[in-house]
């Protein structure tokens, strides 16, 4: 693979690890989710532009839209946790009742 | 000369209204002008009537061409035939007496000039109704009397009950107007005209629909069963209004309409049966309701309603001329009954409850005389006024091929007429006084005395006078068994004796708790209580539920969004057994991912 692809793949992997392993704040997990989305977006755009696959040039935009929706959902969950406790430390989550 | 005199007498009536822009309106003599105008109009209208009786020639005056809509020509036309020629002098005579009476009754009212203007406007619209030759002009008169009734019932508008009663009158009349307009539309479609002559000439075949419409209109205007509660409620208006509108003139407009259409009705047996049954139900039901009322004006109002039912029964046995005769004779004694009750009410300082009257036999001799003569005329005692129309109706009903049940109802109602008349006389006139000792009983005013005196002479002689001078129309039944001829008299005497016996027997007993029959009769058969609450509630709640609840809140909100969220919340509570150790879960996810990638990539 070319250097650019390795670069972006590495960015994706770093964000993934950061999503799954974090200390206390839920917010960092959400930020890493955004990072994953960003790297995917760049990868998709570059591939489409390099191979001149014009028909698929919608894909990155649609990916962006759906990522925005999921970010909103994640933020609303964060707000709900924060409403109850004031901070978003993950160790609080075992006391949440639906 | 005939036609121009009639037009003059009708025109004279409108003069005081037009003079209201001048200064005479502000005078206190305006009511006297109005009364004099009506007496002149009455005398002027007697001349064409006598010419008509002499020659039997009917006239149609067609004056002013208003508009033509493609094939329909509307013009101002007056039909001066048997019905309108005899009704106009009778109505003017009765109105003259009522105007003079209200000069005494409404003497202390600050807006007496406006009162007289309203009464005069009512009279003009009634004349338009009676002399109309096409349905459009009739409708103008019809609506006019409805509006004036509204204004006059709500004369004392500060009183809530009066406003409610006026609104009730308008609403019930409106339901009748639906029938009228349906009939007008049918006639326009099928006979291309609103002129009575053309309709009768063409003689359409299937006349069920327009005659049903006209029957509905008569039910609304003449307070037949189903649309009757407005008439007793209309007693909220002043007594002259009750005497003029709701006994002699306006409520007979419905009957008059059916009489006008008698050439169509005599060919339609179905409508005749319907009319007969409706009239029989009305006359019996309202007579039952009159038995236990405590307000003297309401008893007389129910008596009017019962007599109207009798007129409708007469139309149902195909005797329009008899019904018309009953209209004319009924006007005299009913107006006089109302005026006597007005005299009693004013003398006892506005007391209308018969349980608080008594002993007026000696205190008010003139009113007593006229009340008793009026009641006797109402029940059809031989050779007073009511006899000439009422007895003929009962005889004809007995000897005609008609519905036996309707006939039985009518006979029972005739005896009940005697019963409630006895009730009025017993409670108001006989016995010891039950009113407060400080009284202002006074019958000295010449306005009161003269007006009642005129109607008294009318109540005694008018039946004889009219029925001897009109030309014969339908042949009355000449031969019948003796018991049939005496039926009306027998049931009336039965009613009188029964009522008198019961009243005397129970006069000093303690008042027991009301039986259910008493409550049925006193609350007007529960009809207003049910019909004024249940249908409006059902309609409004159904419309509210279907519009806002069904469409908005169920379809748009509840079906998908809220139901999904409810479902999710319930099931997630049900099946979640997690403890919230998120970092552990994420870590296991990462290790699994790494392991799988290593395994599958280092495979080759």
Interface residues (C-beta under 8 A of the other chain):
Chain A: X16 X17 X19 X20 X21 X22 X29 X90 X93 X94 X95 X96 X98
Chain B: X569 X572 X573 X576 X579 X580 X581 X582 X583 X586 X587 X589 X590 X593
